[in-house]
Amino acid sequence: MVRFYFLKDGDFTIIKTARILETAEVQVSDSGEAIFTIPSFMTEPMTASLEFTKYFFDNKKAVLVDAREAEEFELGHIAGAINIPFDYYDEYMDTIDALKYDDIFIIYCSGGECSLSLDLADVFFGEKAFENVFVFEGGLPAWEDAGYPTE
């Protein structure tokens, strides 16, 4: 398994960005409401914006997965999220195996230079063959800054 470590050098961010090239599409309903759609066939995990994540959170259409350590999760996380720490994901195989393959998964961590969500997304999409895997790169800090629900 490949693990990315973020360096203080700006070029590394380009590598991370290149790994997840697309994001979900937004459509607007007749009433002006944003409607997010996901592709029918994904070839790799995709990025999820704050708006995309909030839309699926509000509509209870996604499983939010916190990839941080259990101790960090206990200090605060997106309301309703489950914790599967990337560094110990093999200890959470019963939890992972109980998930539905066609659910939508939005995986997050501490945002910024944290790569845990991307690493866990690779496990979900590649090793476990989940179909709809997204990475919320803003992570918990972006969610909290927006004033959205946490526990």
C-alpha positions as CSV (number, residue, x, y, z in Angstrom):
1,M,0.0,0.0,0.0
2,V,1.2,3.4,-0.9
3,R,1.0,6.1,1.7
4,F,1.4,9.8,0.8
5,Y,3.1,12.1,3.3
6,F,2.6,15.8,2.7
7,L,5.8,17.8,2.5
8,K,6.0,21.5,3.0
9,D,6.8,21.8,-0.7
10,G,4.0,23.1,-2.9
11,D,4.7,20.6,-5.7
12,F,3.4,17.7,-3.7
13,T,0.0,19.2,-3.5
14,I,-0.1,19.1,-7.3
15,I,0.5,15.3,-7.1
16,K,-2.5,15.0,-4.7
17,T,-4.7,17.1,-6.8
18,A,-3.8,15.2,-10.0
19,R,-4.9,11.9,-8.3
20,I,-8.4,13.2,-8.0
21,L,-9.2,15.1,-11.1
22,E,-13.0,15.4,-11.1
23,T,-15.7,16.3,-8.8
24,A,-19.4,15.6,-8.8
25,E,-21.6,17.7,-11.1
26,V,-24.1,20.2,-9.8
27,Q,-27.4,20.8,-11.5
28,V,-30.0,23.4,-10.6
29,S,-33.7,22.5,-10.2
30,D,-36.5,24.7,-11.6
31,S,-36.8,26.2,-8.1
32,G,-33.1,27.2,-8.0
33,E,-32.1,24.5,-5.6
34,A,-28.7,22.8,-6.2
35,I,-28.9,19.1,-7.0
36,F,-25.7,17.1,-6.9
37,T,-25.3,14.1,-9.1
38,I,-22.7,11.4,-9.1
39,P,-21.3,9.7,-12.2
40,S,-22.7,6.3,-13.1
41,F,-19.2,4.8,-13.3
42,M,-16.3,6.0,-11.3
43,T,-12.7,5.1,-12.1
44,E,-11.2,6.5,-8.9
45,P,-12.3,8.4,-5.8
46,M,-13.5,12.0,-6.6
47,T,-13.4,15.2,-4.6
48,A,-16.3,16.4,-2.7
49,S,-16.8,20.1,-2.1
50,L,-18.2,21.5,1.1
51,E,-21.6,22.1,-0.7
52,F,-21.6,18.6,-2.0
53,T,-20.9,17.1,1.4
54,K,-23.6,19.3,3.1
55,Y,-26.1,18.4,0.4
56,F,-25.6,14.6,1.0
57,F,-25.5,15.2,4.8
58,D,-28.8,17.1,4.8
59,N,-30.5,14.5,2.6
60,K,-29.0,11.5,4.5
61,K,-27.7,10.1,1.2
62,A,-24.1,9.4,2.2
63,V,-22.1,7.7,4.9
64,L,-19.6,10.2,6.3
65,V,-16.3,8.5,7.3
66,D,-13.7,10.2,9.5
67,A,-10.3,8.8,8.7
68,R,-8.5,10.4,11.7
69,E,-7.3,8.6,14.9
70,A,-10.0,7.6,17.4
71,E,-8.8,10.1,19.9
72,E,-9.3,13.0,17.4
73,F,-12.7,11.6,16.5
74,E,-13.8,11.7,20.1
75,L,-12.7,15.3,20.4
76,G,-15.1,16.3,17.6
77,H,-16.4,15.1,14.3
78,I,-19.1,15.7,11.7
79,A,-22.4,14.7,13.3
80,G,-23.4,11.2,12.4
81,A,-20.0,10.3,11.0
82,I,-18.4,6.9,11.6
83,N,-14.7,6.5,12.5
84,I,-12.4,4.3,10.6
85,P,-8.8,5.5,11.3
86,F,-6.7,4.9,8.2
87,D,-3.7,3.8,10.2
88,Y,-5.7,1.0,11.8
89,Y,-8.3,0.3,9.2
90,D,-7.4,-3.4,9.2
91,E,-8.8,-3.5,12.8
92,Y,-12.1,-2.1,11.5
93,M,-12.7,-4.7,8.8
94,D,-16.0,-5.9,10.5
95,T,-17.3,-2.3,10.3
96,I,-16.1,-1.9,6.7
97,D,-17.5,-5.3,5.6
98,A,-20.9,-4.4,7.1
99,L,-21.2,-1.3,4.8
100,K,-23.2,-1.5,1.6
101,Y,-21.2,-1.4,-1.6
102,D,-23.6,0.9,-3.4
103,D,-23.8,3.5,-0.7
104,I,-22.1,6.9,-1.2
105,F,-19.1,7.4,1.0
106,I,-17.6,10.8,1.8
107,I,-14.3,10.4,3.6
108,Y,-12.7,13.3,5.4
109,C,-9.9,14.0,7.9
110,S,-8.2,17.2,9.2
111,G,-8.1,18.9,5.7
112,G,-5.2,20.9,4.5
113,E,-2.1,18.7,4.4
114,C,-3.7,15.6,5.9
115,S,-3.8,12.7,3.5
116,L,-5.6,10.2,5.7
117,S,-8.9,10.7,3.8
118,L,-7.2,10.1,0.4
119,D,-5.5,7.0,1.7
120,L,-8.7,5.5,3.2
121,A,-10.5,6.4,0.0
122,D,-8.0,4.3,-1.9
123,V,-8.7,1.4,0.4
124,F,-12.5,1.8,0.0
125,F,-12.4,2.1,-3.8
126,G,-9.5,-0.2,-4.6
127,E,-9.1,-2.9,-2.0
128,K,-12.8,-3.1,-0.9
129,A,-14.3,-2.2,-4.3
130,F,-16.9,0.3,-3.1
131,E,-18.5,2.1,-6.0
132,N,-19.1,5.7,-4.9
133,V,-16.2,7.1,-2.9
134,F,-15.5,10.8,-2.4
135,V,-12.9,12.7,-0.5
136,F,-14.0,15.9,1.3
137,E,-10.6,17.6,1.2
138,G,-11.7,20.6,3.4
139,G,-12.2,18.1,6.2
140,L,-13.5,18.9,9.6
141,P,-12.0,22.4,9.7
142,A,-14.0,23.5,6.7
143,W,-17.1,21.9,8.1
144,E,-16.7,23.6,11.5
145,D,-15.8,27.0,9.8
146,A,-19.2,26.8,8.0
147,G,-20.9,26.3,11.3
148,Y,-22.3,22.9,10.3
149,P,-23.3,20.2,12.9
150,T,-20.6,18.4,14.8
151,E,-20.6,16.0,17.8
